[in-house]
């Protein structure tokens, strides 16, 4: 043995049953915090996915700007993509038809389909003006296949022919209005739009901007408005998505994590009290051991280090067990919520790792142990070597005055000293001392 700290693994084996309650307290604290932060993280993720599916994965939409300004905005380092988007006959009231049924016509670049709205179901995005994607309901009803030709008829009788390049998912609007959907390239859409109206393309095109999530989005929006002279009417913010991402003044995510942090500190306090109580009992039972360690030369500081290493040794087993248990509980709860209410919790991940919850669990485990070990470590360091040797091992207070042997013999002096040292046994010790003096006389 090279150090007093080498006694830790030996002591852990000998006092395995005594340490069991403290380890259980650490596991419970880590388990609860991991589950709390894990559910908060999964709920936020689910809400973000649901918002992206319902409204699209975009942060702001800009109207009435030129294609040149849109190109300049897309070249900014904090912008991930800029996708143009335009619609014709969105409500189905303008009598654009496909095989005699109303059709809603959309146009834009590939990013609008693959990144912003994620509606590509089969095939590829149109590469030329003469190609188009159609909705699933049109595919199923008309029995269409990729490579076949479709003809769109405008209100004035003009016909436009397109080759099917792929199929897109049915949107809520298509199903609500009971219309087909067709998606064209930007140039193809502007061709049919210009043929029907005299409106400048910049007046009907919406440019959806997706920022890099690592940046400060509100600051970047303000800079774009100032640089290009945009008014609040020209810029539409996706408030729901920005709020869930913590990029809005009214941040829903901040509220959720505030509740989680409050519960974090409540669990931390409860864990500190439970572990400290268990450790105090443990130290009281091992007073003689700490006294013997002092007898062989250990300083109070070394005894405190011995206790701290013992409790940190518990963390090697307790923290991983608590983290794994918390993550399993999160997975089970997410599965149950998805089954009970797909409408509200359908976007929650099924089996996903929540790194914030793992970090929170590890932090609460270490903090709980370190805070709880302070008082027991101090008590263990104050154990008197004389108390351990003389048999008064339950007295944790240091010996300030030795037994007085001037007027009595050594055994009599020790009896008086022990009687005064333990107030709880004061009366019984003096009775024993009286009996001893009476017999000896």
N, C-alpha and C positions, 0 to 999 in steps of 0.2 A: 504494500500500500504506500503510494507516494504522497498522498494528500488526504486530508480529512474528508474531502468531497468524494473519495473513493468508497466511503461508507454508504453512499446513497443507494446504489443498486442492492447492496446487502440488506440495508434497512427496509427497502421496498418489498423484498421477498419475505422478510420476517413479519412485517406489519401489513401484509396484504389485506387482511380482513379489516383492519382499522382504517386503512386508506380508501376502502371501497366507497364509503359514503361521500367523501370529498370528490372522488372521481365522478361519481354519479351526478353530483351538483354541477361540475364543470360541463359534463356531457349535456345536461338539461339546458344550461345557459346557452351553450353554443347551438344546440338543436333549435331552441326557440328563436334566437336571433336569425339564424340561417333561414328558417321557415318564414319569418316575418318579412325580411328583405327579399327573399326569393319570390314570395307571392306578390309583393309590391312591384318587383322588376317584371315578372311575367304578366301582371295585369297591364302595366304600361306598354310592354311589347305587344300584347294582344290588341290594345286600343289603337296603337300606331298602325298595326297591320290592317285592322278593320277600317280605320280612317283612310288608309291608302287604297283599299279595295273599293270603298264607297265613293270617295271624292277624287282619288288620284294621288300619285306620289309627286306633288309639286308644292312649292312654298309660296310663290307669288305668281300672279298672272298680270301681264302688261298689255294694254290696248293702245291703239292709235300711235304706234311708233313705226318707223321705217325698217325695212329689212337690214339696212346698213347699221342702224343703232342696235338692232337685235344681234347682229354679228359681233359688234363691239362688246356688248354685255356678255355674250357667250365666251369671249376671250379673256374675261376677268379670271384670275387664279382661284377665287373662292366659288366660282360658278361651275357646277358639274355638267349641266346641259341646259340648253334653251330649245324648246320645241314649239313650232308654230301649229296652230289649230284653228280650223274654220268649219262651219256647218251650214247646210242648206236643208230646209224643210225639217227642222229639228222636231217640231210638234206634229208633222204629218198633215199640215193644213194647206200646203202649196201645190199638191197634186203632182209631185214628181213620183213616177211609178216604175216598178220593175215587175213585168209579167202581170200588169193590171192592178198591182197592190202598191200602196204608198211606200216610199223608201226615203229614209233619212240619209243624206250624203255628207260625209266628213272628209276632210283633207288635212294633210300635215306631213312632217318628215318621219323617218323611222323611229326616232326617239319617243314620239308621242305614243306609239304603239307598244314599244318594248320597255320603256323606262317610266313614263308618266302614268299611263293607264293600264299597261300590261294586259292587253286584250288579245294578243296573238294566240290562237289556239292550234292552228295547223297550217302548214305551208310557209311562205315567206312574205315579207312586206313587198308591195309593188315596186318594181325597179324603173318602169317607164310610165308615161302618161296614159298609155293604153291598157294598163293592168289595174286590177282592183281586188280588194279583199271584201268578202261579204259575210254577213252574220250567220250564226249557226241556225237560226230559225228559218232563214231563206234557204240554206243548204238542205235542211231536213224536209221542208215543204216542197221545194222545187226539185229535189233529188239532183243537186248540182255536184260537180267534181272539179278539182283543180285542173286548169287547162281549158275548160269549157268557156263559151262566150255568153255574156249577158248584155242586154240592151236596156238603157235607162231612157225613159221618155220624159221630156220637160213639159211644163204647162203650155208652152206655145207650139208643141208638137215636134220639136227637134229631138233626134235620137242620137245617143252616144253609146258606142260599143266598147266593151272592155273584156279582157281575158282574165279569168279568175286565177290569182296567184296564191291565195290562201283564205283561211276562214278566221273570223274573230268572234270572241265570246259575246253573248247577248248582254246588253246593258239593261239596267232597270228601266230606262226611258223607252227602249225598244219594246220591251215586254208590256209596259204600261200603255203605250200608244198603239200597240199591235201593228208595228210597221217593220219593214226590213231595214237592214243597215248596210251601207257600202262605204268603204274607206279607199280614198284615192291619194296619190302623191300630191305634194303642194302644187306643182305645175299643172297636173291634171285637174285638180279641184279649181284652180284659178281660171282654167280654160272654160270649164262649164259655168263658173260663176260669172265671169266677164261676159259670156254669151247671153246671160239672162238679166244682168243688171249693169248699171253704169257706175257702181260704187267703187272707189279706190280700194284695192286689196288691204291696205294698211288699216282701213276703218272697220273691217269685219274680222280681221285675224287677231286671235289671242295668242300671245307668246308666254308659254309656261316656263318658269325658271325654277330649276332645282339646284340648291346650293350644296356645297360640301358641308356635311353635318358637323365637322370639327370646328367651324368658324363661328363668329358672333353674327348670326343672321340678322337680327334687328339693326345692328350697326351697318351691315352691308346693304340692307334695303334702303336705309336713310342716305347712304352715299350714292346709290344708283339714282334715287329720286333727285338729289341735288345736282349730280353731274349731268343728267339728261333733262332736267327741268320738268319732271313728271309730277302731276297733281295726284291727290289721294283718290280721285275718281278713276284715274288711269291704272292705278295699281290695286289689285285685289289680293289680299293675304289669305292663305289657307289657315285660318285661326285655329281650327281643331288640331291639325297636325303640328303646327308650331307650338301650341300650348302643351301637347303631349311630349314634345321634344325638349321642353324647358326653354324655348326660344321666343317666348311671349311674355308680356307683362302679367297677363292672367294665366299663370302656368299651373295647369292641373297636375303635372308631374311633381312640381314642388310641394303641393299640398299632400300628395300621397306619400312622398318621402319624408315630409315633416312628421306625419303620424308614425311612420316606421322608425324615425330617429327617437321620438318620444318613447315608444315601446322599447327601443334599444337601451335607453338609459334606465328604464324601469326594470328590465331584465338584468341589467348590469348591477343595479343596487341590490336586487333580490339575490343574485348569485354571489355577490361579495358577502352579504350577511350570512347566507347558508354555508358557504365554504369557510368563512372565518370562524363560525361557531363550531363546525366540524373539526377544523384544525386546532382550535383552542382545546377541545376535548382530547385530541390526539397528543398535543404537547403536554397536557396535564398528566396523561397516562405514561409519558416517556420522560418525565422530569429526571428520573434517576439516570437515564441514558445520557441526557445532555450534561448532567452534572459530571458523569464519568468522563465524557469527552473533554470537559473543562479540566478535569484532574490530570489528564495526560498532556495538557499544554495548550489546548485550543483557546483562542481568545474569543471574547463576545462577538466580534465581527465575523470570525470564522464560523461560529455557531449559526449566526444569522444567514451566512452564505449557504451553510449546510441545509437549513430549512428551506431557503428559496430554491435551491437546486432540486430538493425533493419534490416541491410542488410543480416546478417546471418539468420535471420528469413525468409527472402525471399527464401533462398536456400532450406529450408525445402520443399517448393512446386516446385521451379523452377528446381532443379537438378534432382529429380526423373522424372519429366515430360520430360526434355531434354534427359535423358538416355533412357527412354522408347520409345520416338519418334525416337531417333537415331537407336535403335535396330530394330524397325519396318521397318525403311527405309533400313537397311542392309538386312533384310529378303526379302524385295520386290526386291531390286537390285540383290541379289543372285538368286532369282527365275527367274527374267528377263534374266540374263546372262546365266543361265542354259538352258533356252528355246532358246535363240538366237544362242548360240554357244556351244553345248554339247561337241564338240571335245576339246575345250580349257578350258571350265569352268564346265564340267560335274561333276568334283569332289568336287565342292564347296558345303558345307553343306546347306541344305534347311532351317531348323529352329534350329539354334544352338546359344548358349549363348557365347558371346565373353567377357571373363573377363578382358583382357587388355583394351578393349574399354570402359567398364564400369568404370574401375579404372581411365582411362585417362579423361573421362567425369566428374567424381566427382572431380578430381584434378583441372581441368581447371575451373570448377565452383567455387570452393573455392578460388583458386588463383585470379581469375578475380575479385571476390567480395572484397577480402581482399586488393588487390592492388588498386582497384578503390575507396575504401572507405577511403583511407588515406587522400587525399586532402580535400574532403567534411567534414570529421570528424574534421580536424584541423580548417577549416573555421567555423564550428559550435561551436567549443570550444572557439573561439575568439570573439564570439558575446558579445557585452557589455550589461549588465543589464540595464544601463541607456538609451541605444539606444532603447531597447524594451519598456521601461516605457514612454520615452519622445515622442515616435511616430516615431523616425527616424530608423525604423526597417529594412530598406533596406541597411543600412550602416553596413557592416560586420567588419569594422575596429574598434579596441578597442578605447575607449575615453581616450586620453592622457592628456587633459586639460579641466577643467570645465568652465562653462560660467562665464565671468567677470561681477560682479554686483557692482563694486566700483563706476563706473561713470554713469550707467544707471539703470533703474528699472529692475525687474526680467523678465517681459515679453519682454522688449526691448533686454535684454542681451541674452535670449533664442533665439530670432529671429536672432540676429547677429551670435550666435553660430551655429544655424542650417544652416544659409547661408554659413558659412565657411566650415561646415562639409560635405556638398554635393556640389561638384564642378559642377555637371551637372545642378543643379538648382540654381547656384550662382546668375545669373542675375535676375531671377524672384523673388528670395527671397529678394534681395535688393530692388527691385521695391516695393514689398509688405511692406517692412520695411519703405521705404521712404513715402509711402502713410499713414502708421500708424502714423509716426512722424508728418506728415503735418496735419492730422486730429486732433491728440491729442493737437497740438499747437493751 
